Amino acid sequence: MKAPQDVILAPVITEKSAGVIDEGKYTFKVAASANKTEIKDAVEKLFGVKVTGVNIANYDGKMKRQRYTVGRTASFKKAVVTIDTEGKDVTYLGKGGKTVKSGSKFKTTIEEFGFGQ
């Protein structure tokens, strides 16, 4: 099991990724060896949110050229994580059959992005 800081490398902040934050979708650059389960666990531990879905995409490096030499930019893996934005209150039956209501256990946004809902 990897540490959450080793799985989530950086947030991806672009115009497109900023446009879907209100839908509860956040974009991260992740470790190339990370799978969906590791990404889900890492986001839940780091940010204290409930993850409902993870989509990942591998990007190959682009061919770049500087004068006579040809090289490649670094390849990376990107994950779009969907979080639960409803944050329903949890109700359960307490002692004596009374209904007890407690607040949501998880946050509904990730404020560490610097912008949001």
C-alpha positions in Angstrom: 0.0 0.0 0.0 1.4 3.4 -1.0 1.2 6.5 1.0 -1.5 9.0 -0.3 1.2 11.6 -1.0 3.0 9.2 -3.3 -0.2 8.5 -5.3 -1.5 12.0 -5.8 1.3 14.1 -7.3 -0.4 17.4 -8.2 -3.7 19.0 -9.1 -4.3 19.8 -12.7 -5.7 23.3 -12.9 -6.9 24.1 -16.4 -9.9 25.9 -17.9 -11.6 22.6 -18.6 -10.9 21.1 -15.2 -12.1 24.3 -13.4 -15.4 24.2 -15.3 -16.4 20.8 -14.0 -15.6 21.4 -10.3 -19.2 22.5 -9.6 -20.2 19.0 -10.7 -17.9 17.5 -8.1 -15.1 16.5 -10.5 -11.5 17.2 -9.6 -8.5 16.4 -11.7 -5.1 15.2 -10.4 -1.8 14.1 -11.9 -1.1 10.7 -10.3 1.7 8.2 -10.1 2.0 6.1 -13.3 1.7 2.8 -11.3 -1.4 3.9 -9.4 -4.7 2.1 -10.0 -8.3 3.4 -9.4 -8.6 1.9 -5.9 -5.3 3.4 -4.7 -6.4 6.8 -6.2 -9.8 6.6 -4.5 -8.3 5.8 -1.1 -5.6 8.5 -1.4 -8.1 11.2 -2.2 -10.4 10.2 0.7 -7.5 10.2 3.2 -5.9 13.4 2.0 -9.0 15.6 1.6 -11.7 13.9 3.8 -14.3 13.5 1.0 -16.4 10.6 -0.2 -15.3 9.5 -3.7 -18.0 8.1 -6.0 -16.0 7.5 -9.1 -12.5 7.6 -10.6 -11.6 7.9 -14.3 -8.0 7.6 -15.4 -6.1 8.4 -18.6 -2.5 7.8 -19.7 -0.8 10.5 -21.7 2.3 9.8 -23.8 5.0 12.5 -24.0 5.0 14.7 -27.0 7.9 14.8 -29.5 9.8 18.0 -29.1 12.7 19.4 -31.0 15.4 21.8 -30.1 17.5 22.7 -33.1 19.1 19.4 -34.2 18.2 17.2 -31.3 14.8 15.5 -31.0 13.4 14.5 -27.6 10.3 13.7 -25.7 8.4 15.4 -22.9 7.5 13.3 -19.9 4.5 11.0 -20.0 2.0 11.1 -17.2 -1.2 9.6 -15.8 -4.2 11.9 -15.1 -7.2 11.0 -12.9 -10.6 12.7 -12.8 -12.1 12.0 -9.4 -15.9 12.5 -8.8 -16.8 13.2 -5.2 -20.2 13.1 -3.4 -21.4 16.7 -3.3 -24.8 16.1 -1.6 -23.4 15.3 1.9 -26.6 13.8 3.3 -27.1 13.8 7.0 -26.8 10.4 8.6 -29.8 9.2 10.7 -30.0 6.1 12.8 -32.0 4.6 15.6 -30.6 5.4 19.0 -31.4 4.1 22.5 -35.1 3.6 23.1 -35.9 3.7 19.4 -35.4 7.5 19.0 -34.1 8.7 15.7 -30.7 10.3 16.1 -29.4 12.7 13.4 -25.7 13.4 12.9 -23.9 15.6 10.5 -22.3 14.4 7.3 -19.1 12.5 7.9 -17.4 13.8 4.7 -16.8 17.2 3.2 -18.6 18.1 -0.1 -15.8 20.2 -1.7 -12.0 20.2 -1.8 -11.0 23.7 -0.7 -7.3 23.0 -1.2 -7.7 23.7 -4.9 -7.8 27.4 -4.3 -11.2 27.9 -6.0 -14.4 26.0 -6.0 -18.1 26.2 -5.6 
